[in-house]
Amino acid sequence: MCSSVNVFKMKNFMFPVILFITTSLLAENTNIDSLLQLYNNAPDTAKLRLLVTIAWKYRGINPDKSIYYYNEGIRLSDKLNNQKEKARFINGLGIIHEELGKYDKAMEFYNKALKIREQISDSSGIATSLGAIGNCFGYKGDFEKSKVYIQKSLDLSLRIQDKTLIAMNYTNMAAIFLEIGKIEKALDYFLKTLKIFEELNNLANTSVSLLNIAAIYNSMNNLEKTKEYLFKALNINRRLNDKKGLAACYNDIGTLYYQEKDYKNALDYCLQSVRLMEEMKDLYGLSESYNIISAVYRAENNVTKAIEYDFKAIKIREEIDDKIGMAETYYRLGISYRMLKEYNKSIEVLSKSLELAISIGLKPRIYKSYQQLSLTYYETGRYKEAFDLYEKYSLLKDSIYDENTQKQFTEMQTKYETEKKEKEIQLLNKDKQLKNVEFKKQTIVKNAFIAGFIFLLLLIFIVLFSYKKIRNKNKILKLQKAEIEEKNEELHQQNEEIASQRDVILQKNQVLQQQKEEIEAQRDEIETQHALVTKQKEKIEFIHGELTDSIRYAQRIQQAVLPGADFLNEIFSTGEYFILFKPRDIVSGDLYWCSQRNNYLLIAVADCTGHGVPGAFMSMLGIAFLNEIVAHENVVTASQVLDLMREYIIRSLQQKGISGEQKDGMDIVFCAIDKPNSRDIQRADMSAFRLQFAGANNSLYLIQTVAPQPFVLEEIKGDKMPVAIHTQMRPFTNHEIEVHRGDIIYISSDGYADQFGGPNGKKFKSKNFRELINSICSKPLPEQKDILDRTIEEWKAFINPHTEHPFEQIDDITVMGVKI
């Protein structure tokens, strides 16, 4: 009779699955033909990014083509002298060889990539390479070396706070603990991994985590929960059309049906898995499927067929040096021989399985080998050896599965499900609100600004043309008026001469008549010109009104794009922030911006080139770029946001850095505040926050409200360069500062400090601005805003001696204050 055999395997050592999950949106949304068409017509720098996606897509379809495109990427990286991308392509070659079961060759590529990444101080790349090397040692059964490399990768991932790498290492640690029999630790790591991938909305690796948790439940004989997690994973892989993921799901579902003794479905699913594995040349996965098919035939008492598939699996295991797989397959072959009563062969292969399991520390396989050897010795009448081996089997099994382990399983699963449901509710509500706001804003900006800009240019052209024409006609009217007055004087003189020169009247009568006609014609012309001037004046007034209305409409659009009161009150607590926003003209070249991504609060204030309508156009671009960067770009520091902003502006405005070119851009302050939460075990002080700051020509002002020096203002200066084309364009500096609850940060444009006024008609200056903030920082933030507003208005109210009027506002003014 066949013993029940658990052929479930963990989807462990996951680096090949998730190494390039953040390469490009093209990896998810574009087919290979479209990518190749883009590649053939792209410049070298764009080709480099496309090669990453093309090689990765071929990974599960045609490994040979994948290797070809990875080598093309290495060649192009050398041509462009891009060491970071070169290491990435070399690492990709390691992944392909690892998936083909060529672990020594894979480690050769991983070590080459690691050496390059250490030379260029690529922390994320170093962690990736260390984890990949640890994987290969794990596949070869050397768990001690595997654990050393994966722990190094995990420590570095936690230090740089790369969530994807952290999740990878959690999974790899879980796989190690599972293989050495520490199931409660394995489950803990798998649940941590699942939580991270669900937060990142990473479907491919969420699927892998679900398969791993299903395997844990299977080891506990909870088949209902096992099936639930397996079919969740299957649905995800069907959506992604991921052949490797589908093959793994078919394999495990076949295993589940085997355990439920539904052998027809078990064989159907396993054969689907074999078809995909053969297509992808996945030797390791193919050997796993052969093992399950063997178990199905054995359960149907077709032992000869079972042995045929056992030998197929052994051939592959030996070829790829898979010691874990060899131990498992020898174990199954031993059961088959015992069923045929070929006891000597059974003892021989079971002993091989036991020897391999002991050499690499596979506790579950050790105690199961003890069990099968005990049964074989018993059936041959060697009762003493059978009893000794059964005693070893019982002791080792009890040490792995006890009541405390079962209790820990239940507690960890309950905690995970509760946290998951709370997180899902919060994310659904937040995503719905953000998507509605974003959609409305984008629609208004897209439609209104295109029409408004065209209409504005047309109005300006009409006004300038009409003004020039009216000015020329006024000059003509003045000349004509002077001529009329001169001719009237001549007529007066002629009338006086008529009385004394009657003899000349007849001679001059014709002349007078002609002059009269000319005068009447000129009078008609004057009246016509007067009517035309009146009409032109009315038209100019109409155009001026239309132009003002258009700019007023642009103001409403700009106000709609800037964060509204409801959105700000949702992000900040009431009374814990203020925004002083005073445009110089109807629309502003300044902008303020707020957002929330994952656990970060993001705020920015920017001063764009120009003010009025030109400045407003730049501010709209700035807001659009900020939204796009934090939503789609894979950034982890505030300085990266400014670096990407500069690239977007240079590309969008087609700036080349040539002489005489407009240097449009912006000065900006960008802050990212990492809010602690109750599950953040890395924080010793839950009142402490990590604040990242990057600035372009502007500074951050910080007021610390706690000891040792409460209410002392600290200025953190930004880089002396704008977010635009510049003579020197270094990467922006990323400042990391620890702040505490109650601390206040101030960010602003330069409009406040540059405003003229006061008794001497001078600028307010940055020094006076800092002193003013320091003097009011202990007051409530709404009151601080009123004081700042009142102070600058009083400063402008002084009389300008040149104009004998109060000073006018010369620039847009924006000041934001936020209490932590």
Number of C-alpha atoms within 10 A of each C-alpha: 11 14 12 10 16 16 24 22 20 20 19 23 26 21 23 18 18 16 20 15 17 12 15 16 12 15 19 12 7 12 12 15 10 10 17 15 10 14 18 10 10 13 10 15 12 12 19 23 16 22 23 23 25 23 27 26 19 18 22 21 17 14 23 14 16 24 23 13 22 26 19 17 25 21 15 19 21 12 10 14 11 14 16 17 21 24 26 26 27 24 27 28 26 30 27 25 20 24 21 18 25 20 25 18 15 24 24 16 22 27 19 15 28 23 14 19 24 12 11 12 12 14 16 16 23 25 27 27 29 24 28 33 26 29 32 27 20 27 22 19 24 19 23 14 16 25 21 13 21 29 20 16 28 23 14 20 24 14 11 14 13 16 16 20 24 22 26 30 33 24 31 30 24 27 29 26 20 21 23 18 21 19 22 21 18 24 25 19 19 25 23 18 26 25 19 18 21 17 15 14 11 16 17 19 27 23 25 30 28 24 31 29 24 27 28 24 19 22 17 14 13 13 17 12 16 24 20 12 19 24 19 15 26 23 14 19 24 12 10 14 11 16 18 19 26 23 27 27 25 24 30 30 25 30 31 25 20 26 22 11 14 14 20 12 16 25 23 16 21 28 20 16 29 23 13 22 24 12 14 22 19 21 20 22 22 24 26 26 30 26 26 28 28 27 35 27 20 23 20 12 16 14 21 15 16 24 22 14 22 26 18 16 26 21 14 20 24 12 13 19 18 21 21 22 26 22 27 26 28 25 27 29 28 28 32 28 22 23 18 13 14 14 19 15 16 25 21 14 21 28 20 17 28 23 15 22 25 14 11 19 19 22 21 18 22 22 25 22 29 23 19 25 29 24 21 26 21 16 14 12 11 13 15 12 15 21 16 12 20 22 14 15 21 14 11 18 16 11 11 16 16 10 9 9 14 13 11 16 19 11 10 15 14 12 11 16 13 10 11 15 11 10 14 13 10 10 14 10 10 12 11 10 12 13 11 10 15 12 10 12 17 12 10 14 17 10 10 13 18 10 10 15 15 10 14 17 11 12 16 13 10 12 16 11 11 14 13 10 11 15 11 10 14 14 10 12 15 11 11 16 14 10 12 15 11 11 14 12 10 11 15 10 11 15 12 10 13 13 10 10 12 10 10 11 17 11 10 13 11 11 12 15 11 11 14 13 12 12 15 11 12 16 15 12 14 15 12 12 16 14 12 14 16 11 12 16 15 12 14 16 13 12 16 15 11 15 19 14 12 17 19 14 17 22 19 14 18 22 14 15 22 18 16 13 9 9 15 16 13 10 14 17 12 12 13 16 22 22 17 18 18 19 21 18 16 17 26 30 26 34 30 25 20 22 19 15 11 10 12 16 17 20 19 22 24 28 31 28 20 20 23 19 19 14 23 24 21 24 29 21 17 25 18 15 18 19 16 12 17 16 12 10 15 13 13 14 17 24 23 19 22 26 18 18 21 23 14 19 21 20 13 10 14 10 16 13 14 9 6 6 10 13 18 18 26 25 23 27 26 25 27 25 22 18 17 18 11 7 7 10 10 9 13 8 10 15 14 16 18 15 20 20 24 30 31 24 19 24 22 19 18 24 23 20 19 14 7 8 10 12 19 14 21 14 13 15 18 22 17 12 19 23 27 26 24 16 8 9 13 10 13 22 19 18 17 16 13 11 21 18 14 15 17 23 22 24 26 28 26 22 22 24 18 19 23 23 23 19 12 11 17 12 15 19 15 13 9 12 16 16 11 15 19 17 14 16 22 14 11 14 22 16 14 21 21 12 16 17 17 11 13 20 14 12 20 20 16 18 18 18 12 8 8 9 11 16 21 14 20 15 24 27 26 23 21 21 23 20 20 19
